[in-house]
Amino acid sequence: MLAFSFVFAGFLRLPQESAISPADTAWLLASAALVLLMTPALAFFYGGLVRSKNALNTMMMSFVSMGVAAVLWVVLGYSLAFGEGGAWIGDFSMAFLAGVGLEANGTIPHLLFMAFQGTFYIITAALISGAVVERMRFSAYVIFISAWGLLVYAPVCHWVWGGGFIGEMGALDFAGGAVVHINAAAAAVVAALLLGPRQD
């Protein structure tokens, strides 16, 4: 929604001499929308895998991931993941999206790049919910994904996509195999082992 609003709003016209490609922008807008739609789909999938008494709670874990992760990404996550920091973690230079606007970031607006990367953070947090359903209270899950997002996801994202040491070694992670899937799987396994069997 945010991405569409800044592209189509008449008062936010891009500079005439811009490196921004309309085709690349349209492609990334569509891609961001599709990645964002994965979270509600995951909610319905997880809701169908559990007992009926826990279906609503399970689905809400995925949906609340959208809200919590989106806010954390804007406030601090994007800066920690893509800030100029060092090899291990970014800095606070883009906290609250300071300096993130419609200027070109490659051939797309910087704000769109931030939103697209945020959708991966959202789906990664939602993926973990499948391992903690019927094991963790809803409020504890919110605290867990908040802490995990800033302490685990943002640094790993920086290592691979944000100019960190793994990216500097030449690693290419086009679809999030390391940042999304391995990261979520490791968090899910650790959480499931620490929490123990599912409860009635």
C-alpha positions as CSV (number, residue, x, y, z in Angstrom):
1,M,0.0,0.0,0.0
2,L,2.8,2.4,1.0
3,A,4.7,1.6,-2.2
4,F,1.7,2.3,-4.4
5,S,0.9,5.6,-2.7
6,F,4.3,7.2,-3.3
7,V,4.5,6.1,-6.9
8,F,1.0,7.3,-7.9
9,A,0.7,10.4,-5.7
10,G,1.0,13.5,-7.9
11,F,2.6,15.6,-5.3
12,L,5.6,13.2,-5.0
13,R,6.9,13.6,-8.5
14,L,10.4,12.1,-9.2
15,P,13.1,14.5,-10.4
16,Q,13.3,14.9,-14.1
17,E,16.9,13.7,-14.3
18,S,16.5,10.5,-12.4
19,A,18.3,7.2,-12.5
20,I,15.0,5.5,-11.5
21,S,13.7,3.0,-14.0
22,P,9.9,2.8,-14.3
23,A,10.1,-0.8,-15.4
24,D,12.3,-1.8,-12.4
25,T,10.1,0.1,-10.0
26,A,6.9,-1.6,-11.4
27,W,8.6,-5.0,-11.1
28,L,9.7,-4.4,-7.5
29,L,6.3,-3.1,-6.6
30,A,4.6,-6.3,-7.9
31,S,7.3,-8.4,-6.2
32,A,6.8,-6.7,-2.9
33,A,3.0,-7.2,-3.1
34,L,3.5,-10.9,-3.8
35,V,6.0,-11.4,-1.0
36,L,3.6,-9.6,1.4
37,L,0.7,-11.8,0.3
38,M,2.8,-14.8,1.4
39,T,2.1,-14.0,5.1
40,P,-1.7,-14.2,5.0
41,A,-1.3,-17.4,2.9
42,L,1.1,-18.8,5.6
43,A,-1.4,-17.9,8.3
44,F,-4.2,-19.9,6.6
45,F,-1.7,-22.8,6.0
46,Y,-0.6,-22.9,9.6
47,G,-4.2,-22.5,10.8
48,G,-5.2,-25.7,8.8
49,L,-2.4,-27.7,10.4
50,V,-3.4,-27.3,14.0
51,R,-6.3,-28.4,16.1
52,S,-9.4,-26.3,15.6
53,K,-9.2,-24.8,19.1
54,N,-5.8,-23.3,18.2
55,A,-6.5,-22.3,14.6
56,L,-7.3,-18.6,15.4
57,N,-4.3,-18.2,17.7
58,T,-2.1,-19.7,15.1
59,M,-3.3,-17.5,12.3
60,M,-3.0,-14.4,14.5
61,M,0.6,-15.2,15.2
62,S,1.3,-14.8,11.5
63,F,-0.9,-11.7,11.2
64,V,0.7,-10.0,14.2
65,S,4.1,-10.7,12.7
66,M,3.1,-8.3,9.9
67,G,2.4,-5.4,12.2
68,V,5.2,-5.9,14.7
69,A,7.9,-6.7,12.1
70,A,6.8,-3.7,9.9
71,V,7.0,-1.3,12.8
72,L,10.4,-2.6,14.0
73,W,11.7,-2.6,10.4
74,V,10.9,1.1,10.0
75,V,12.1,2.1,13.4
76,L,15.4,0.3,13.6
77,G,15.6,-2.9,11.6
78,Y,16.3,-1.4,8.2
79,S,19.1,0.7,9.6
80,L,20.7,-2.2,11.4
81,A,20.5,-4.4,8.3
82,F,21.5,-1.9,5.6
83,G,23.3,0.8,7.5
84,E,26.9,1.7,6.9
85,G,28.1,-0.1,10.1
86,G,30.8,-2.7,9.7
87,A,31.1,-6.4,8.7
88,W,28.8,-7.6,11.5
89,I,25.9,-5.1,11.8
90,G,24.7,-1.8,10.4
91,D,24.4,1.5,12.3
92,F,21.7,3.8,13.5
93,S,22.0,6.3,10.6
94,M,18.7,5.3,9.0
95,A,16.7,4.8,12.2
96,F,13.1,5.9,11.7
97,L,14.0,5.9,7.9
98,A,16.2,9.0,8.2
99,G,17.5,9.8,4.8
100,V,15.3,7.1,3.1
101,G,13.1,8.7,0.5
102,L,12.4,8.7,-3.2
103,E,16.1,9.2,-4.2
104,A,17.5,6.5,-6.5
105,N,19.0,3.4,-4.9
106,G,20.3,1.7,-8.0
107,T,17.4,2.0,-10.5
108,I,14.6,2.0,-7.9
109,P,13.5,4.5,-5.2
110,H,15.2,3.9,-1.9
111,L,11.9,3.8,-0.1
112,L,10.7,1.0,-2.3
113,F,13.9,-1.0,-1.6
114,M,13.3,-0.6,2.1
115,A,9.7,-1.7,1.8
116,F,10.7,-4.7,-0.3
117,Q,13.3,-5.8,2.1
118,G,10.8,-5.3,4.9
119,T,8.5,-7.9,3.4
120,F,11.2,-10.5,3.7
121,Y,11.6,-9.6,7.4
122,I,7.8,-10.0,7.9
123,I,7.6,-13.4,6.2
124,T,10.7,-14.7,8.1
125,A,9.1,-13.8,11.4
126,A,5.9,-15.4,10.4
127,L,7.6,-18.6,9.4
128,I,8.9,-19.1,12.9
129,S,5.3,-19.1,14.3
130,G,4.8,-22.6,12.9
131,A,7.3,-24.0,15.3
132,V,6.0,-22.3,18.5
133,V,2.3,-22.8,18.0
134,E,0.7,-24.6,20.9
135,R,4.0,-24.2,22.7
136,M,4.3,-20.4,23.4
137,R,1.8,-17.8,24.6
138,F,0.8,-15.1,22.2
139,S,2.3,-12.3,24.2
140,A,5.6,-14.2,24.6
141,Y,5.6,-14.7,20.8
142,V,5.3,-11.0,20.2
143,I,8.2,-10.3,22.6
144,F,10.2,-13.1,21.0
145,I,9.9,-12.0,17.4
146,S,10.6,-8.4,18.4
147,A,13.9,-9.4,20.1
148,W,14.8,-12.0,17.4
149,G,14.2,-9.5,14.6
150,L,16.6,-6.9,16.0
151,L,19.2,-9.3,17.5
152,V,19.2,-12.1,14.9
153,Y,17.5,-11.2,11.6
154,A,19.0,-7.7,11.2
155,P,22.6,-8.8,11.7
156,V,22.2,-11.9,9.4
157,C,20.6,-9.7,6.8
158,H,23.5,-7.3,7.1
159,W,26.0,-10.1,6.7
160,V,24.5,-11.3,3.5
161,W,22.6,-8.4,1.8
162,G,23.8,-5.3,3.6
163,G,27.5,-5.3,2.8
164,G,28.6,-7.5,5.7
165,F,31.4,-10.1,5.7
166,I,29.4,-12.9,4.0
167,G,28.5,-10.6,1.1
168,E,32.1,-9.4,0.9
169,M,33.2,-13.0,0.5
170,G,31.2,-13.1,-2.7
171,A,28.1,-15.0,-1.5
172,L,25.0,-14.4,-3.5
173,D,21.6,-15.0,-1.9
174,F,19.0,-14.0,-4.5
175,A,15.9,-15.6,-2.9
176,G,16.7,-15.4,0.7
177,G,18.0,-19.0,1.2
178,A,20.3,-17.8,4.0
179,V,18.6,-14.7,5.3
180,V,15.0,-16.0,5.3
181,H,14.9,-19.8,5.2
182,I,18.1,-20.9,7.2
183,N,17.5,-18.0,9.6
184,A,13.9,-18.9,10.3
185,A,14.6,-22.6,10.4
186,A,17.4,-22.2,13.0
187,A,15.2,-20.0,15.1
188,A,12.3,-22.4,14.8
189,V,14.4,-25.4,15.8
190,V,16.0,-23.7,18.8
191,A,12.6,-22.4,20.0
192,A,11.0,-25.8,19.6
193,L,13.8,-27.5,21.5
194,L,13.7,-24.9,24.3
195,L,9.9,-25.0,24.6
196,G,9.5,-28.7,24.5
197,P,6.5,-30.7,23.3
198,R,3.2,-29.0,22.3
199,Q,0.7,-28.5,25.1
200,D,-3.0,-29.3,25.2
